[in-house]
Amino acid sequence: METLVNSVSPWEFEVSSYPEQVPPAAPSPQLVIITGLSGSGKGTVLRSLEDLGFYAVDNLPVGLLPTFTALIQESPSIQRAAIVVDVRGEDGLGRLPEVFLQLRDQIPCSLVFLDCQTDTILRRYSETRRPHPLGSYANLRESIEAERMRLASLRELSDVVVDTSRFNVHELRDHIYARFGGGAGQPQMRIAITSFGFRHGVPDTSDLLFDVRFLPNPHYVPEYRHLTGLDAEVADYIRGFPQTGEFIQRITDLLAYLIPHYIREGKSYLTVSFGCTGGHHRSVMIAEEVARLLRERDFSVSTHHRDTSRPV
């Protein structure tokens, strides 16, 4: 059993002449079962595993575990799955040790137990004001201790025990990324870069928005008017002004600085919008250039040009 305790900050393919080509074997499915005390962060752990590509299920009845395991073994689209099983399904919780040992003979399977100090759980429940699933006891402390006793055998059986008492949400998420990310660390943020025209309205999904109307407008050059910033001659025209290159570099550096901080704060998506007057020329060229430079820095970036199909 591996026990992990953090003590950083307060909480929170017939060619006979060639050898036969054998396709690589598909990776084996993996199942992670999460259990532990209410208020210990099971939801955070489940969401973190989902961010890493696990198929996530919360509060699955123990009796359905064998069926669920058979389904993921048969499904080519699900290679890793994570489920939460806890006292909310207490009618079958007592069977979990037996079921887990059976599943471990069929599929790579880990049991993760989340523990936490009682006083910390009390404080978390005070902040969230949610009822404890064993609320029939006289007070919250008694409910916590009763749950701890019920889960004692599962704690002993677990492959990994994580004491979350001194983790905040971000630290717990980072810990799960490191433990189950397969060396990949945090999941990559998805960055969408959009161009648009102010005359057609500002995109309401923008996280960051930049106005590029300070650049000379190709619309007033007759041979460029009916082209877009995706055309090389238009892009070269805009790029020919010194302020263009400086702006692109400054914005790229700014985004490269901000993105890791957004990731550490739990943000999975970032939408960056560049706007010009009609959304045909300047904003399109800038969006493409910034996206290219960010990809060179190994960021995952997509582009969308909202208004290029509109009449000039």
C-alpha positions in Angstrom: 0.0 0.0 0.0 1.3 3.4 -1.0 0.6 6.2 1.4 0.8 9.8 0.1 0.7 12.7 2.5 1.2 16.3 1.6 2.3 18.9 4.1 2.7 22.1 2.1 0.0 24.6 2.7 -3.2 24.7 4.5 -6.3 23.4 2.7 -7.8 23.5 0.9 -0.8 -5.2 -42.7 0.6 -10.3 -48.5 4.1 -9.4 -49.4 6.2 -12.6 -49.1 9.6 -10.9 -49.2 8.9 -8.9 -46.1 8.1 -10.0 -42.5 4.5 -9.9 -41.6 3.5 -6.5 -40.1 1.7 -7.0 -36.8 -0.3 -4.0 -35.6 0.5 -2.8 -32.1 -1.6 -4.2 -29.4 -4.3 -1.9 -28.0 -3.5 -0.6 -24.5 -5.1 -2.5 -21.7 -8.1 -0.9 -20.0 -7.5 0.6 -16.6 -9.9 1.1 -13.8 -9.5 3.4 -10.8 -12.0 3.0 -7.9 -12.1 6.0 -5.6 -13.5 5.9 -2.1 -13.0 7.5 1.2 -14.5 9.9 3.6 -17.2 12.4 2.7 -15.6 15.8 2.3 -12.2 14.4 1.6 -12.1 15.6 -2.1 -13.5 12.6 -4.1 -15.2 14.9 -6.5 -12.0 16.8 -7.1 -10.1 13.6 -7.7 -12.8 12.3 -10.1 -12.8 15.5 -12.1 -9.0 15.6 -12.3 -9.0 12.0 -13.7 -11.6 13.0 -16.2 -9.4 15.9 -17.3 -6.7 13.2 -17.9 -9.0 11.3 -20.2 -10.6 8.9 -17.8 -14.2 8.0 -18.3 -15.7 9.2 -15.0 -18.7 7.9 -13.1 -19.8 9.2 -9.7 -21.6 7.1 -7.1 -21.8 3.8 -9.1 -23.6 1.0 -7.1 -21.2 -1.7 -6.1 -23.5 -4.3 -7.7 -22.9 -2.7 -11.1 -19.1 -2.7 -10.9 -18.7 -6.2 -12.7 -21.1 -5.1 -15.5 -19.4 -1.8 -15.9 -15.9 -3.4 -16.0 -17.1 -5.9 -18.7 -18.4 -2.9 -20.8 -15.2 -1.0 -20.7 -13.2 -4.1 -21.6 -15.4 -4.5 -24.7 -15.4 -0.8 -25.6 -12.6 0.3 -27.9 -13.3 4.0 -27.0 -12.8 3.6 -23.2 -9.3 2.6 -22.1 -9.3 4.2 -18.7 -12.2 4.7 -16.3 -12.6 6.1 -12.8 -15.5 5.6 -10.5 -16.5 6.8 -7.1 -18.0 4.4 -4.6 -18.8 5.6 -1.1 -21.3 5.5 1.7 -24.0 7.1 -0.5 -24.5 3.5 -1.8 -23.9 1.9 1.5 -26.3 -1.0 0.9 -23.6 -2.7 -1.3 -20.5 -1.0 0.2 -19.7 -4.0 2.4 -19.3 -6.1 -0.8 -16.7 -3.8 -2.3 -13.6 -5.6 -0.9 -14.8 -8.9 -2.4 -15.8 -7.3 -5.7 -12.6 -5.3 -6.0 -10.4 -8.5 -5.5 -12.4 -10.2 -8.3 -12.0 -7.3 -10.6 -8.3 -7.1 -10.0 -8.0 -10.5 -11.6 -9.7 -9.3 -14.8 -8.3 -5.8 -15.4 -5.6 -3.5 -14.0 -7.4 -2.0 -11.1 -6.5 0.5 -8.3 -8.3 1.3 -5.2 -7.7 4.9 -4.0 -8.7 5.9 -0.5 -9.1 9.5 0.4 -8.6 10.2 4.1 -8.8 13.5 6.0 -8.6 14.8 9.6 -12.0 15.2 11.2 -11.5 18.8 12.1 -10.7 19.6 8.5 -13.8 17.8 7.3 -15.9 19.8 9.8 -14.5 23.0 8.4 -15.2 22.0 4.8 -18.8 21.1 5.7 -19.2 24.4 7.5 -18.0 26.2 4.3 -20.2 24.2 1.8 -23.2 23.8 4.1 -24.0 20.4 2.6 -25.5 17.6 4.6 -23.4 14.6 5.5 -24.7 11.3 3.9 -24.9 9.8 7.4 -26.9 12.7 8.8 -29.0 10.4 11.0 -26.4 10.8 13.8 -26.7 13.3 16.5 -24.1 15.7 15.1 -21.7 16.0 12.2 -18.6 14.8 14.2 -20.4 11.6 15.1 -21.4 11.1 11.4 -17.8 11.5 10.3 -16.4 9.1 12.9 -19.1 6.5 12.1 -18.2 6.8 8.4 -14.5 6.4 9.3 -15.3 3.1 11.1 -17.4 1.8 8.2 -14.6 2.5 5.7 -11.7 1.2 7.8 -11.4 -2.2 6.0 -11.4 -0.4 2.6 -8.6 1.9 3.8 -6.5 -1.2 4.7 -7.2 -2.8 1.3 -6.4 0.3 -0.8 -3.4 0.6 -3.1 -3.1 4.3 -2.5 -4.1 6.3 0.5 -4.1 10.1 0.1 -4.5 12.3 3.2 -6.0 15.5 1.8 -6.0 17.4 5.1 -3.4 19.8 4.0 -4.2 19.9 0.3 -6.2 22.8 -1.2 -8.3 22.0 -4.4 -5.5 23.0 -6.7 -2.8 21.0 -4.9 -5.0 17.9 -4.8 -5.7 18.2 -8.5 -1.9 18.6 -9.3 -1.1 15.6 -7.1 -3.6 13.4 -9.1 -2.2 14.7 -12.4 1.3 13.7 -11.2 0.2 10.3 -9.9 -2.0 9.2 -12.8 -0.9 11.4 -15.7 1.6 8.7 -16.9 4.4 11.3 -16.9 2.5 13.8 -18.9 1.8 16.0 -16.0 -1.1 18.4 -16.3 -3.5 18.0 -19.2 -2.9 20.5 -21.9 -5.1 23.5 -22.0 -7.2 23.9 -25.2 -6.7 27.4 -26.7 -9.1 28.8 -29.3 -8.1 31.9 -31.2 -10.9 33.7 -32.9 -11.0 36.6 -35.4 -14.1 38.8 -35.7 -15.3 42.2 -36.8 -16.5 44.8 -34.3 -19.3 45.9 -36.7 -20.9 42.4 -36.2 -20.6 42.4 -32.4 -18.1 41.1 -29.9 -17.9 37.3 -29.3 -19.5 36.6 -25.9 -17.2 33.6 -25.3 -14.0 35.6 -25.2 -11.7 35.3 -22.2 -9.1 37.7 -23.7 -10.0 40.3 -26.4 -7.6 42.5 -28.4 -8.5 45.3 -30.7 -6.2 45.4 -33.8 -7.9 48.4 -35.5 -4.7 50.4 -34.8 -3.1 48.6 -37.8 -3.5 50.0 -41.4 -6.6 48.6 -43.0 -6.2 46.5 -46.3 -9.9 47.2 -47.0 -8.8 50.5 -48.5 -6.4 48.9 -50.9 -8.7 47.9 -53.9 -6.9 44.7 -54.8 -7.1 43.5 -51.3 -10.6 44.5 -50.4 -12.3 41.2 -51.4 -9.5 39.0 -50.0 -8.9 38.0 -46.4 -6.0 37.8 -44.0 -5.6 34.2 -45.1 -4.4 35.3 -48.5 -0.6 35.7 -48.6 -0.6 39.1 -50.3 -2.9 40.5 -47.6 -0.8 39.0 -44.8 2.4 40.3 -46.3 0.8 43.8 -46.6 -0.1 43.8 -42.9 3.2 42.3 -41.9 5.0 45.1 -43.7 4.3 47.6 -40.9 6.7 47.6 -38.0 4.0 47.8 -35.4 2.5 44.5 -36.6 5.6 42.4 -35.8 6.0 44.1 -32.5 2.4 43.6 -31.5 2.4 39.9 -32.5 5.5 39.3 -30.5 4.3 41.1 -27.4 0.9 39.3 -27.5 2.5 35.9 -28.0 4.9 36.5 -25.1 2.0 37.7 -22.9 -0.1 34.6 -23.7 2.9 32.2 -23.2 3.3 33.8 -19.7 -0.4 33.7 -18.8 -1.4 30.2 -20.0 0.6 28.2 -17.4 -0.9 30.3 -14.7 -4.4 29.7 -16.0 -3.7 26.0 -16.1 -2.5 26.0 -12.5 -5.7 27.6 -11.5 -7.7 24.8 -13.1 -8.8 26.5 -16.4 -9.1 23.9 -19.2 -10.1 26.2 -22.1 -9.0 29.7 -23.2 -10.6 31.7 -25.9 -8.5 34.6 -27.3 -10.3 37.0 -29.7 -8.8 39.5 -32.1 -11.1 42.1 -33.6 -10.8 44.5 -36.5 -13.6 46.5 -38.3 -15.1 43.9 -40.5 -13.3 40.7 -39.5 -11.8 40.0 -42.9 -8.2 41.2 -42.9 -6.2 42.4 -39.9 -7.8 40.2 -37.2 -7.6 37.1 -39.4 -3.9 37.6 -40.1 -3.0 38.4 -36.5 -5.0 35.4 -35.2 -3.2 33.0 -37.6 0.3 34.4 -36.7 -0.3 34.2 -33.0 -1.6 30.7 -33.3 1.4 29.6 -35.3 3.8 31.1 -32.8 2.0 29.4 -29.9 2.1 26.1 -31.6 5.9 26.5 -32.0 5.9 26.7 -28.2 4.0 23.4 -28.0 0.6 24.8 -27.0 -2.5 23.2 -28.4 -4.2 25.9 -30.5 -7.2 26.0 -32.9 -8.3 29.0 -35.0 -11.8 30.2 -36.1 -12.6 33.2 -38.3 -16.1 34.1 -37.5 -16.8 36.8 -40.0 -14.8 36.1 -43.2 -17.9 34.7 -45.0 -19.8 37.9 -44.4 -20.1 40.5 -47.2 -17.4 43.1 -47.3 
